Amino acid sequence: MEPLKSMFRKAPLVGGWGPAGPRVGAPTTYANPVWTALFDYEAASTDELTLRKGDLVEVLSWDSAISGDEGWWAGKLNDRVGIFPSNYVSPKTGAYAPPGGDPPEADFRDLTLEEVIGVGGFGKVYRGSWRGQLVAVKAARQDPDEDISTTAERVRQEARLFAMLKHANIIALKAVCLQGPNLCLVMEYAAGGPLSRMLAGRRIPPHILINWAVQIAQGMEYLHCGAIVPVIHRDLKSNNICHQLMTQPDPSGHKEEVTAMAALRFLS
């Protein structure tokens, strides 16, 4: 493959601004769209860019054939050309500052864990309590070959991204625990349990099924198009959709919430 720098000297970004459009307020000296770094990223090899939160990155290509991998883009930062993970940048002005900042940290001694209510790629999910309220505690699986500090940083990054998701049909993050080895996310608890249990062996009127389907679609549409960093769930199924009784019931009596028990995957 041709060296990265020589390829970009030949021509500007193919395809114009792409679906996101130019970043509002981007300097006019840039020939290509400029995106803002959401988080710090340390380059792992010489062909990668090191990012710092708030950096302006000129996007040169979204093509994985050029970057070498799905989910990676080619760009330019401070006269250096390289590749970087696309989920670390956003086209939206000021989006790198999540609403409310980092999620609050929970002391593990304040958590009470009860039975396991789910298992996913991230780890086990427990029903529990925190500060007098029922919660779901998503405990991170510890790789024996991975340093605990690396796992803690991975949990911190997932918590930061989760904290950006604000929607009525998305399970909310309440806090994160980073006290190794007890690394976990403290989530909103949907007392009604998974939708699969609700559907099993019951005849549910069509209008209620339609109501639930609309709620699920609204949650997924938010993940794809409305979140600061677009998200692909990649494991949408009835086991990963929780329901809870409403204080003031809607016509169906329930509110459906899309969970992220499966690992989140960001749009490339």
C-alpha positions as semicolon CSV with decimal commas, in nm:
position;residue;x (nm);y (nm);z (nm)
1;M;0,000;0,000;0,000
2;E;0,117;0,351;-0,076
3;P;0,246;0,553;0,222
4;L;-0,030;0,748;0,392
5;K;0,123;1,095;0,348
6;S;0,191;1,059;-0,023
7;M;-0,169;0,950;-0,085
8;F;-0,311;1,264;0,076
9;R;-0,076;1,502;-0,106
10;K;-0,243;1,403;-0,432
11;A;-0,602;1,512;-0,363
12;P;-0,840;1,641;-0,096
13;L;-1,104;1,426;0,070
14;V;-1,319;1,239;-0,180
15;G;-1,692;1,289;-0,145
16;G;-1,697;1,645;-0,010
17;W;-1,818;1,707;0,342
18;G;-2,000;1,377;0,382
19;P;-2,320;1,325;0,583
20;A;-2,217;1,531;0,886
21;G;-2,145;1,854;0,699
22;P;-1,870;2,099;0,791
23;R;-1,809;2,164;1,157
24;V;-1,967;2,494;1,260
25;G;-1,700;2,751;1,326
26;A;-1,421;2,549;1,166
27;P;-1,127;2,762;1,051
28;T;-1,158;2,859;0,685
29;T;-0,796;2,752;0,625
30;Y;-0,897;2,387;0,641
31;A;-0,967;2,223;0,305
32;N;-1,154;1,932;0,467
33;P;-1,411;1,891;0,748
34;V;-1,279;1,949;1,098
35;W;-1,398;1,737;1,391
36;T;-1,339;1,787;1,764
37;A;-1,166;1,527;1,983
38;L;-1,398;1,408;2,261
39;F;-1,133;1,228;2,465
40;D;-0,758;1,182;2,496
41;Y;-0,611;0,906;2,281
42;E;-0,247;0,794;2,300
43;A;-0,104;0,672;1,969
44;A;-0,004;0,305;1,984
45;S;0,207;0,311;1,667
46;T;0,387;0,561;1,444
47;D;0,101;0,582;1,192
48;E;-0,155;0,686;1,458
49;L;-0,239;1,036;1,581
50;T;-0,224;1,124;1,950
51;L;-0,542;1,316;2,042
52;R;-0,614;1,547;2,331
53;K;-0,969;1,642;2,429
54;G;-1,066;1,953;2,234
55;D;-0,812;1,906;1,952
56;L;-0,937;2,001;1,604
57;V;-0,867;1,717;1,363
58;E;-0,889;1,771;0,987
59;V;-1,057;1,455;0,851
60;L;-0,885;1,345;0,531
61;S;-1,068;1,016;0,470
62;W;-1,341;0,799;0,618
63;D;-1,240;0,507;0,391
64;S;-1,128;0,196;0,581
65;A;-0,930;0,091;0,273
66;I;-0,703;0,387;0,347
67;S;-0,701;0,373;0,728
68;G;-0,659;-0,005;0,724
69;D;-0,944;-0,092;0,960
70;E;-1,316;-0,033;1,014
71;G;-1,383;0,237;1,270
72;W;-1,061;0,424;1,192
73;W;-1,024;0,744;0,990
74;A;-0,730;0,924;0,838
75;G;-0,668;1,281;0,943
76;K;-0,428;1,564;1,001
77;L;-0,342;1,730;1,332
78;N;-0,073;1,998;1,372
79;D;0,080;1,915;1,032
80;R;0,100;1,546;1,119
81;V;-0,097;1,296;0,908
82;G;-0,211;0,966;1,057
83;I;-0,505;0,748;1,153
84;F;-0,724;0,766;1,463
85;P;-1,035;0,593;1,611
86;S;-1,346;0,761;1,473
87;N;-1,545;0,727;1,797
88;Y;-1,306;0,969;1,967
89;V;-1,422;1,268;1,759
90;S;-1,747;1,455;1,697
91;P;-1,859;1,712;1,438
92;K;-2,067;1,900;1,694
93;T;-1,939;2,221;1,848
94;G;-1,865;2,179;2,218
95;A;-1,966;1,813;2,214
96;Y;-1,642;1,709;2,381
97;A;-1,776;1,839;2,712
98;P;-2,036;1,582;2,823
99;P;-2,339;1,729;3,002
100;G;-2,254;1,748;3,372
101;G;-1,893;1,632;3,316
102;D;-1,772;1,290;3,425
103;P;-2,031;1,063;3,592
104;P;-2,019;1,057;3,974
105;E;-1,799;0,791;4,134
106;A;-1,957;0,540;4,370
107;D;-1,778;0,389;4,668
108;F;-1,805;0,010;4,637
109;R;-1,875;-0,011;5,010
110;D;-2,201;0,175;4,945
111;L;-2,317;-0,089;4,695
112;T;-2,515;-0,400;4,786
113;L;-2,515;-0,676;4,522
114;E;-2,791;-0,935;4,505
115;E;-2,876;-1,187;4,232
116;V;-2,734;-1,193;3,880
117;I;-2,993;-1,061;3,631
118;G;-2,786;-1,069;3,312
119;V;-2,454;-1,158;3,153
120;G;-2,292;-0,981;2,857
121;G;-1,959;-0,915;2,691
122;F;-1,876;-0,651;2,954
123;G;-1,946;-0,884;3,246
124;K;-2,224;-0,984;3,485
125;V;-2,514;-0,756;3,574
126;Y;-2,650;-0,769;3,931
127;R;-2,962;-0,636;4,093
128;G;-2,848;-0,422;4,384
129;S;-2,896;-0,109;4,588
130;W;-2,707;0,218;4,615
131;R;-2,794;0,516;4,834
132;G;-3,130;0,363;4,920
133;Q;-3,245;0,297;4,562
134;L;-3,265;-0,016;4,351
135;V;-3,000;-0,023;4,079
136;A;-2,848;-0,257;3,822
137;V;-2,474;-0,304;3,878
138;K;-2,277;-0,393;3,566
139;A;-1,952;-0,552;3,688
140;A;-1,657;-0,544;3,450
141;R;-1,502;-0,876;3,355
142;Q;-1,134;-0,877;3,450
143;D;-0,894;-1,028;3,196
144;P;-0,617;-1,206;3,395
145;D;-0,366;-1,096;3,130
146;E;-0,470;-0,729;3,151
147;D;-0,338;-0,485;3,410
148;I;-0,610;-0,364;3,646
149;S;-0,530;0,000;3,557
150;T;-0,601;-0,076;3,190
151;T;-0,937;-0,232;3,279
152;A;-1,018;0,066;3,502
153;E;-0,951;0,309;3,218
154;R;-1,172;0,103;2,986
155;V;-1,454;0,118;3,243
156;R;-1,399;0,494;3,287
157;Q;-1,425;0,552;2,911
158;E;-1,743;0,343;2,884
159;A;-1,893;0,539;3,174
160;R;-1,810;0,871;3,006
161;L;-1,972;0,761;2,683
162;F;-2,275;0,615;2,863
163;A;-2,319;0,940;3,057
164;M;-2,376;1,121;2,726
165;L;-2,687;0,913;2,650
166;K;-2,993;1,105;2,767
167;H;-3,323;0,960;2,644
168;A;-3,644;0,835;2,804
169;N;-3,604;0,493;2,643
170;I;-3,236;0,441;2,728
171;I;-3,127;0,296;3,061
172;A;-2,949;0,576;3,250
173;L;-2,605;0,564;3,411
174;K;-2,607;0,674;3,776
175;A;-2,243;0,631;3,878
176;V;-1,920;0,442;3,814
177;C;-1,704;0,252;4,062
178;L;-1,330;0,256;3,979
179;Q;-1,198;0,098;4,298
180;G;-1,011;-0,208;4,174
181;P;-1,078;-0,493;4,162
182;N;-1,445;-0,389;4,198
183;L;-1,488;-0,204;3,868
184;C;-1,852;-0,150;3,772
185;L;-2,119;0,076;3,630
186;V;-2,421;0,166;3,845
187;M;-2,727;0,180;3,622
188;E;-3,096;0,260;3,645
189;Y;-3,295;-0,052;3,739
190;A;-3,602;-0,148;3,536
191;A;-3,806;-0,349;3,783
192;G;-4,025;-0,512;3,518
193;G;-3,741;-0,729;3,390
194;P;-3,665;-0,824;3,030
195;L;-3,923;-0,792;2,755
196;S;-3,868;-1,158;2,662
197;R;-4,024;-1,265;2,992
198;M;-4,316;-1,029;2,937
199;L;-4,382;-1,179;2,593
200;A;-4,346;-1,546;2,690
201;G;-4,674;-1,732;2,692
202;R;-4,896;-1,423;2,674
203;R;-5,138;-1,284;2,422
204;I;-5,065;-0,914;2,404
205;P;-5,308;-0,685;2,215
206;P;-5,172;-0,548;1,887
207;H;-5,203;-0,183;1,994
208;I;-4,975;-0,250;2,293
209;L;-4,719;-0,431;2,076
210;I;-4,720;-0,135;1,837
211;N;-4,673;0,106;2,128
212;W;-4,373;-0,092;2,251
213;A;-4,228;-0,119;1,900
214;V;-4,249;0,259;1,859
215;Q;-4,072;0,314;2,191
216;I;-3,794;0,072;2,094
217;A;-3,757;0,242;1,756
218;Q;-3,737;0,583;1,925
219;G;-3,459;0,459;2,153
220;M;-3,263;0,313;1,862
221;E;-3,317;0,623;1,647
222;Y;-3,170;0,830;1,929
223;L;-2,864;0,604;1,952
224;H;-2,807;0,623;1,575
225;C;-2,888;0,987;1,508
226;G;-2,951;1,185;1,825
227;A;-2,665;1,099;2,059
228;I;-2,352;1,316;2,076
229;V;-2,152;1,013;1,962
230;P;-2,367;0,787;1,737
231;V;-2,397;0,431;1,870
232;I;-2,477;0,093;1,716
233;H;-2,614;-0,149;1,976
234;R;-2,542;-0,464;1,770
235;D;-2,733;-0,697;2,004
236;L;-3,090;-0,570;2,001
237;K;-3,318;-0,849;2,123
238;S;-3,598;-0,892;2,374
239;N;-3,357;-1,013;2,645
240;N;-3,177;-0,677;2,623
241;I;-3,490;-0,463;2,645
242;C;-3,622;-0,397;2,994
243;H;-3,962;-0,265;3,091
244;Q;-4,082;-0,091;3,401
245;L;-4,423;0,008;3,528
246;M;-4,491;0,378;3,491
247;T;-4,595;0,586;3,792
248;Q;-4,863;0,729;3,565
249;P;-4,915;0,452;3,309
250;D;-4,928;0,521;2,939
251;P;-5,195;0,330;2,737
252;S;-4,981;0,014;2,749
253;G;-4,895;0,048;3,117
254;H;-4,521;0,013;3,056
255;K;-4,222;0,208;2,930
256;E;-3,970;0,015;2,722
257;E;-3,602;0,092;2,775
258;V;-3,317;-0,020;2,550
259;T;-3,031;-0,149;2,763
260;A;-2,664;-0,168;2,679
261;M;-2,588;-0,499;2,847
262;A;-2,409;-0,582;2,523
263;A;-2,097;-0,380;2,445
264;L;-2,163;-0,054;2,264
265;R;-2,017;-0,012;1,918
266;F;-1,967;0,330;1,762
267;L;-2,044;0,422;1,404
268;S;-1,737;0,442;1,184
